[in-house]
């Protein structure tokens, strides 16, 4: 999951992205940089994510934006 926006500490050409297992059961890791090319190319709607993944994504999103 790649997050876009003006987050603290982000440099030009870098992205904030969440790395996690396909089902969200393993630890998720928030990273900043350029995601490896082989991780990109799959577009999945939020509704298409498993429930555990949606919960993790929402938690990170709220933290990033201070909600």
N, CA and C atoms as an extended XYZ file, in Angstrom:
201
Properties=species:S:1:pos:R:3:atomname:S:1:resname:S:1:resid:I:1 pbc="F F F"
N         0.851       -1.149        0.000 N   UNK     1
C         0.000        0.000        0.000 CA  UNK     1
C         0.902        1.218        0.000 C   UNK     1
N         0.772        2.070       -0.986 N   UNK     2
C         1.538        3.303       -1.072 CA  UNK     2
C         0.640        4.457       -0.652 C   UNK     2
N         1.136        5.274        0.282 N   UNK     3
C         0.415        6.454        0.730 CA  UNK     3
C         1.001        7.664        0.013 C   UNK     3
N         0.164        8.556       -0.424 N   UNK     4
C         0.637        9.784       -1.062 CA  UNK     4
C         0.271       10.959       -0.179 C   UNK     4
N         1.035       12.003       -0.270 N   UNK     5
C         0.772       13.191        0.536 CA  UNK     5
C         2.069       13.771        1.044 C   UNK     5
N         1.982       14.906        1.692 N   UNK     6
C         3.155       15.593        2.221 CA  UNK     6
C         3.347       15.205        3.682 C   UNK     6
N         4.023       14.109        3.908 N   UNK     7
C         4.278       13.629        5.258 CA  UNK     7
C         5.639       14.120        5.723 C   UNK     7
N         5.788       14.283        7.014 N   UNK     8
C         7.071       14.701        7.579 CA  UNK     8
C         8.177       13.734        7.183 C   UNK     8
N         9.317       14.277        6.838 N   UNK     9
C        10.477       13.456        6.552 CA  UNK     9
C        10.535       12.864        5.163 C   UNK     9
N         9.547       13.119        4.354 N   UNK    10
C         9.533       12.562        3.005 CA  UNK    10
C        10.387       13.428        2.095 C   UNK    10
N        11.241       12.787        1.335 N   UNK    11
C        12.107       13.484        0.396 CA  UNK    11
C        11.534       13.338       -1.014 C   UNK    11
N        11.889       14.248       -1.923 N   UNK    12
C        11.409       14.125       -3.309 CA  UNK    12
C        11.764       12.758       -3.893 C   UNK    12
N        10.794       12.144       -4.564 N   UNK    13
C        11.013       10.827       -5.179 CA  UNK    13
C        10.833        9.663       -4.240 C   UNK    13
N        10.555        9.944       -2.973 N   UNK    14
C        10.312        8.878       -2.007 CA  UNK    14
C         8.826        8.767       -1.721 C   UNK    14
N         8.435        7.603       -1.268 N   UNK    15
C         7.045        7.340       -0.935 CA  UNK    15
C         6.974        6.699        0.438 C   UNK    15
N         5.887        6.906        1.127 N   UNK    16
C         5.613        6.191        2.363 CA  UNK    16
C         4.734        5.009        1.974 C   UNK    16
N         5.181        3.819        2.323 N   UNK    17
C         4.415        2.636        1.932 CA  UNK    17
C         4.383        1.614        3.049 C   UNK    17
N         3.345        0.805        3.030 N   UNK    18
C         3.110       -0.215        4.035 CA  UNK    18
C         3.378       -1.574        3.421 C   UNK    18
N         4.256       -2.316        4.041 N   UNK    19
C         4.596       -3.662        3.589 CA  UNK    19
C         3.937       -4.656        4.533 C   UNK    19
N         3.145       -5.583        3.986 N   UNK    20
C         2.478       -6.585        4.821 CA  UNK    20
C         2.162       -7.825        3.999 C   UNK    20
N         1.813       -8.891        4.689 N   UNK    21
C         1.454      -10.123        4.000 CA  UNK    21
C         0.125       -9.937        3.270 C   UNK    21
N        -0.161      -10.833        2.353 N   UNK    22
C        -1.389      -10.726        1.558 CA  UNK    22
C        -2.660      -10.756        2.389 C   UNK    22
N        -2.619      -11.472        3.523 N   UNK    23
C        -3.831      -11.561        4.336 CA  UNK    23
C        -3.795      -10.666        5.578 C   UNK    23
N        -2.702       -9.923        5.759 N   UNK    24
C        -2.601       -9.001        6.884 CA  UNK    24
C        -2.303       -9.668        8.213 C   UNK    24
N        -2.011      -10.984        8.189 N   UNK    25
C        -1.818      -11.710        9.444 CA  UNK    25
C        -0.433      -11.490       10.050 C   UNK    25
N         0.545      -11.121        9.238 N   UNK    26
C         1.902      -10.902        9.731 CA  UNK    26
C         2.113       -9.427       10.044 C   UNK    26
N         3.188       -9.141       10.762 N   UNK    27
C         3.502       -7.757       11.108 CA  UNK    27
C         3.621       -6.900        9.862 C   UNK    27
N         3.015       -5.749        9.933 N   UNK    28
C         3.109       -4.770        8.857 CA  UNK    28
C         4.251       -3.815        9.188 C   UNK    28
N         4.934       -3.342        8.156 N   UNK    29
C         6.050       -2.433        8.368 CA  UNK    29
C         5.867       -1.196        7.502 C   UNK    29
N         5.892       -0.033        8.135 N   UNK    30
C         5.792        1.231        7.418 CA  UNK    30
C         7.199        1.640        7.003 C   UNK    30
N         7.382        1.908        5.725 N   UNK    31
C         8.695        2.253        5.186 CA  UNK    31
C         8.609        3.545        4.384 C   UNK    31
N         9.737        4.201        4.258 N   UNK    32
C         9.840        5.383        3.412 CA  UNK    32
C        10.979        5.150        2.446 C   UNK    32
N        10.751        5.451        1.193 N   UNK    33
C        11.762        5.253        0.161 CA  UNK    33
C        11.077        4.924       -1.144 C   UNK    33
N        11.716        4.077       -1.908 N   UNK    34
C        11.150        3.628       -3.171 CA  UNK    34
C        10.863        2.136       -3.037 C   UNK    34
N         9.589        1.745       -3.124 N   UNK    35
C         9.269        0.317       -3.010 CA  UNK    35
C         9.947       -0.476       -4.115 C   UNK    35
N        10.383       -1.703       -3.827 N   UNK    36
C        10.970       -2.537       -4.872 CA  UNK    36
C        10.000       -2.700       -6.042 C   UNK    36
N        10.524       -2.652       -7.239 N   UNK    37
C         9.711       -2.708       -8.448 CA  UNK    37
C         8.786       -3.924       -8.459 C   UNK    37
N         9.283       -5.072       -8.010 N   UNK    38
C         8.473       -6.299       -8.067 CA  UNK    38
C         7.274       -6.252       -7.120 C   UNK    38
N         7.251       -5.305       -6.183 N   UNK    39
C         6.107       -5.162       -5.293 CA  UNK    39
C         5.017       -4.301       -5.916 C   UNK    39
N         5.346       -3.604       -6.961 N   UNK    40
C         4.406       -2.680       -7.583 CA  UNK    40
C         3.679       -3.366       -8.740 C   UNK    40
N         2.684       -2.699       -9.260 N   UNK    41
C         2.008       -3.221      -10.437 CA  UNK    41
C         0.677       -3.885      -10.160 C   UNK    41
N         0.347       -4.072       -8.900 N   UNK    42
C        -0.948       -4.653       -8.574 CA  UNK    42
C        -1.811       -3.561       -7.960 C   UNK    42
N        -2.893       -3.252       -8.601 N   UNK    43
C        -3.813       -2.268       -8.045 CA  UNK    43
C        -4.987       -3.018       -7.431 C   UNK    43
N        -5.197       -2.782       -6.148 N   UNK    44
C        -6.263       -3.449       -5.414 CA  UNK    44
C        -7.092       -2.372       -4.729 C   UNK    44
N        -8.392       -2.424       -4.899 N   UNK    45
C        -9.242       -1.444       -4.230 CA  UNK    45
C        -9.239       -1.714       -2.723 C   UNK    45
N        -9.511       -0.695       -1.948 N   UNK    46
C        -9.556       -0.848       -0.498 CA  UNK    46
C       -10.563       -1.923       -0.111 C   UNK    46
N       -11.711       -1.922       -0.759 N   UNK    47
C       -12.747       -2.920       -0.465 CA  UNK    47
C       -12.304       -4.332       -0.819 C   UNK    47
N       -11.324       -4.459       -1.720 N   UNK    48
C       -10.824       -5.760       -2.129 CA  UNK    48
C        -9.804       -6.361       -1.173 C   UNK    48
N        -9.365       -5.574       -0.189 N   UNK    49
C        -8.396       -6.068        0.792 CA  UNK    49
C        -9.086       -6.922        1.841 C   UNK    49
N        -8.399       -7.926        2.388 N   UNK    50
C        -8.957       -8.682        3.512 CA  UNK    50
C        -9.174       -7.744        4.708 C   UNK    50
N       -10.098       -8.081        5.567 N   UNK    51
C       -10.454       -7.236        6.705 CA  UNK    51
C        -9.237       -6.858        7.555 C   UNK    51
N        -8.355       -7.809        7.836 N   UNK    52
C        -7.171       -7.514        8.660 CA  UNK    52
C        -6.281       -6.469        7.988 C   UNK    52
N        -6.153       -6.535        6.675 N   UNK    53
C        -5.355       -5.548        5.939 CA  UNK    53
C        -6.022       -4.174        5.999 C   UNK    53
N        -7.333       -4.125        5.820 N   UNK    54
C        -8.044       -2.838        5.879 CA  UNK    54
C        -7.856       -2.169        7.239 C   UNK    54
N        -7.928       -2.969        8.307 N   UNK    55
C        -7.750       -2.416        9.649 CA  UNK    55
C        -6.351       -1.836        9.824 C   UNK    55
N        -5.337       -2.538        9.332 N   UNK    56
C        -3.955       -2.051        9.439 CA  UNK    56
C        -3.766       -0.781        8.622 C   UNK    56
N        -4.299       -0.760        7.411 N   UNK    57
C        -4.166        0.412        6.546 CA  UNK    57
C        -4.837        1.624        7.189 C   UNK    57
N        -6.031        1.447        7.716 N   UNK    58
C        -6.728        2.558        8.374 CA  UNK    58
C        -5.955        3.067        9.588 C   UNK    58
N        -5.380        2.160       10.361 N   UNK    59
C        -4.598        2.559       11.523 CA  UNK    59
C        -3.387        3.392       11.136 C   UNK    59
N        -2.689        2.964       10.097 N   UNK    60
C        -1.511        3.712        9.629 CA  UNK    60
C        -1.939        5.053        9.057 C   UNK    60
N        -3.001        5.068        8.280 N   UNK    61
C        -3.494        6.317        7.681 CA  UNK    61
C        -3.837        7.335        8.767 C   UNK    61
N        -4.547        6.882        9.790 N   UNK    62
C        -4.914        7.785       10.884 CA  UNK    62
C        -3.677        8.322       11.597 C   UNK    62
N        -2.691        7.463       11.803 N   UNK    63
C        -1.452        7.880       12.470 CA  UNK    63
C        -0.702        8.909       11.611 C   UNK    63
N        -0.611        8.657       10.309 N   UNK    64
C         0.103        9.577        9.422 CA  UNK    64
C        -0.519       10.961        9.410 C   UNK    64
N        -1.839       11.020        9.446 N   UNK    65
C        -2.542       12.297        9.372 CA  UNK    65
C        -2.947       12.834       10.743 C   UNK    65
N        -2.595       12.145       11.813 N   UNK    66
C        -2.916       12.622       13.154 CA  UNK    66
C        -4.404       12.632       13.453 C   UNK    66
N        -5.118       11.634       12.950 N   UNK    67
C        -6.570       11.552       13.169 CA  UNK    67
C        -6.922       10.661       14.346 C   UNK    67
